[in-house]
C-alpha cells in the first residue's frame, strides 16, 4: 500500500508539472498512470477515483489514448459490478481499435466485451464478439488468447444450453492448454469439461 501511495504522489506531481507546462501528452500519461494506480489498490472508492482519472484521460487523448482510457474504464466499471457501463466503454474501445486498424487492440476489446456481455445476459453479442476474437487470435497466432477464448465460448454455449457444443469447445480448450503446457489452465479446463 505504501508503494501505491508513493507512486500516486509522484504521478500527481508529474500531472501538475505537465499541466503547468501545457504538456497534454504528458498529462494524459499521468492521468492514465493515476487511474491504473488507483485500480490496483482495488477498493470501491479507489475504483471510483480511477474512473475519474480515466474519464479525464479520455477527454484529452488522441485515438490511441482514447482506446486505452475506454478499455481501462471498462475494466474499472466491471470491477465495480457496473456491467452496463463496462459494456458501453468496451464498445467505445472497440470502435477506436477498429479506427486505428490495430488488430491486437481489436482482439482485446472483443474479448473484454464478450465477457461483460455474457455477464449482462447478452449472449448473442458475447458469442459474436468471442467468435471474432478467436478469428483475430488465430490470424495473429496468439495461441494463449485463442485458448482462453475457446473456454469463454464454451461458457457461452453452456449458458445457451448447447451442451454438445460446450463439450466440444471445452475439449478444444483442454487440448490447447495441453499443447501450451499450462498446467493450472489444464486443471481448470478439466473442471469445465467435467461440468459440461
C-alpha positions in Angstrom: 0.0 0.0 0.0 2.9 2.4 0.8 4.3 1.8 -2.7 1.0 2.7 -4.3 0.8 5.8 -2.2 4.3 6.9 -3.2 3.5 6.2 -6.9 0.3 8.2 -6.7 2.1 11.1 -5.1 4.8 11.0 -7.8 2.1 10.8 -10.6 0.2 13.7 -9.1 3.4 15.8 -9.1 4.1 14.8 -12.7 0.5 15.7 -13.6 0.8 19.2 -12.0 4.1 19.8 -13.9 2.6 18.7 -17.2 -0.4 21.0 -16.7 1.7 24.0 -15.8 3.8 23.3 -19.0 0.8 22.7 -21.2 2.1 19.2 -22.0 -1.1 17.4 -23.0 0.6 14.2 -23.9 2.4 14.1 -20.5 -0.9 15.0 -18.8 -2.6 12.0 -20.5 0.2 9.7 -19.4 -0.1 11.0 -15.8 -3.9 10.6 -15.7 -3.6 7.1 -17.1 -0.9 6.2 -14.5 -3.0 7.6 -11.7 -6.1 5.7 -12.9 -4.1 2.4 -13.0 -2.6 3.1 -9.6 -6.0 3.6 -8.0 -7.3 0.5 -9.8 -4.5 -1.6 -8.4 -5.4 -0.5 -4.9 -8.8 -2.1 -5.6 -11.2 -0.7 -3.0 -14.6 0.6 -4.2 -13.6 4.2 -3.5 -10.2 3.7 -5.3 -12.0 2.2 -8.3 -14.3 5.3 -8.4 -11.3 7.6 -8.2 -9.7 5.6 -11.1 -12.8 6.1 -13.2 -12.4 9.9 -12.8 -8.8 9.8 -13.9 -9.6 7.6 -16.9 -12.5 9.8 -17.9 -10.2 12.8 -17.8 -7.6 10.9 -19.8 -10.2 10.1 -22.5 -11.2 13.7 -22.8 -7.7 14.9 -23.8 -6.2 11.9 -25.5 -5.7 11.0 -29.2 -7.4 7.9 -30.7 -4.8 5.5 -29.2 -5.2 7.2 -25.8 -9.0 7.0 -26.0 -8.7 3.3 -26.7 -6.7 2.9 -23.6 -8.9 5.1 -21.5 -12.1 3.3 -22.6 -10.5 -0.1 -22.0 -9.5 0.9 -18.5 -12.9 2.4 -17.9 -14.5 -0.9 -18.9 -12.2 -2.7 -16.5 -12.9 -0.3 -13.7 -16.7 -0.4 -14.2 -16.7 -4.2 -14.4 -14.7 -4.3 -11.2 -17.4 -2.1 -9.6 -20.1 -4.6 -11.0 -21.4 -1.8 -13.2 -21.6 -4.0 -16.2 -23.8 -1.8 -18.4 -21.2 1.0 -18.1 -18.4 -1.6 -18.7 -20.1 -2.7 -21.9 -20.5 0.8 -23.1 -16.8 1.7 -22.6 -15.6 -1.6 -24.1 -17.8 -0.8 -27.2 -16.0 2.6 -27.4 -12.6 0.9 -27.0 -13.6 -1.5 -29.9 -14.5 1.4 -32.1 -11.2 3.2 -31.5 -9.3 -0.1 -32.1 -11.0 -0.5 -35.5 -10.4 3.1 -36.4 -6.7 2.6 -35.5 -6.7 -0.6 -37.6 -5.0 -2.3 -34.6 -5.9 -6.0 -34.7 -4.3 -6.7 -31.3 -6.3 -3.9 -29.7 -9.5 -5.0 -31.5 -9.0 -8.6 -30.3 -8.5 -7.5 -26.7 -11.6 -5.2 -26.8 -13.7 -8.0 -28.3 -12.6 -10.4 -25.6 -13.4 -8.0 -22.8 -16.8 -7.0 -24.4 -17.7 -10.7 -24.8 -17.1 -11.5 -21.1 -19.1 -8.5 -19.8 -21.9 -9.0 -22.4 -22.2 -12.6 -21.1 -22.4 -11.3 -17.6 -25.4 -9.0 -18.5 -27.1 -11.9 -20.3 -26.5 -10.6 -23.9 -25.3 -14.0 -25.2 -25.7 -13.0 -28.9 -23.3 -10.1 -28.5 -21.0 -12.2 -26.3 -20.9 -15.0 -28.9 -20.3 -12.7 -31.9 -17.5 -10.9 -30.1 -15.7 -14.0 -28.9 -16.0 -15.7 -32.3 -14.4 -12.6 -33.9 -11.8 -12.6 -31.1 -10.9 -16.2 -32.0 -10.5 -15.3 -35.7 -8.2 -12.5 -34.8 -6.3 -14.6 -32.3 -5.7 -17.2 -35.0 -4.6 -14.7 -37.6 -2.3 -13.1 -35.0 -1.0 -16.5 -34.0 -1.9 -15.7 -30.4 -2.5 -19.3 -29.0 -3.0 -18.2 -25.4 -5.7 -15.7 -26.4 -7.3 -18.4 -28.6 -7.2 -20.9 -25.8 -8.9 -18.6 -23.3 -11.5 -17.6 -26.0 -12.4 -21.3 -26.5 -13.1 -21.5 -22.8 -15.3 -18.4 -22.9 -17.1 -19.6 -25.9 -17.7 -22.9 -24.1 -19.2 -20.9 -21.2 -21.5 -19.0 -23.6 -22.6 -22.3 -25.2 -23.3 -23.7 -21.7 -25.4 -20.6 -20.9 -27.3 -21.1 -24.1 -28.0 -24.8 -23.2 -25.9 -26.1 -26.1 -24.2 -28.8 -24.1 -22.7 -30.7 -27.0 -21.2 -27.5 -28.4 -19.9 -26.6 -24.9 -18.4 -30.0 -24.5 -16.6 -29.8 -27.9 -15.3 -26.3 -27.0 -14.0 -27.4 -23.6 -12.3 -30.4 -25.3 -10.6 -28.0 -27.7 -9.6 -25.8 -24.7 -8.3 -28.8 -22.8 -6.1 -29.8 -25.8 -4.9 -26.3 -26.4 -3.8 -26.0 -22.8 -2.0 -29.3 -23.1 -0.1 -28.1 -26.1 0.8 -24.8 -24.4 1.9 -26.7 -21.3 -0.2 -24.6 -19.0 -0.8 -27.0 -16.0 -3.1 -24.7 -14.0 -5.2 -23.8 -17.0 -5.2 -27.5 -17.9 -6.6 -28.3 -14.5 -9.3 -25.6 -14.9 -10.1 -26.9 -18.4 -10.6 -30.4 -17.0 -13.1 -29.0 -14.4 -15.0 -27.1 -17.2 -15.1 -30.3 -19.3 -16.4 -32.3 -16.4 -19.1 -29.8 -15.7 -20.3 -29.8 -19.3 
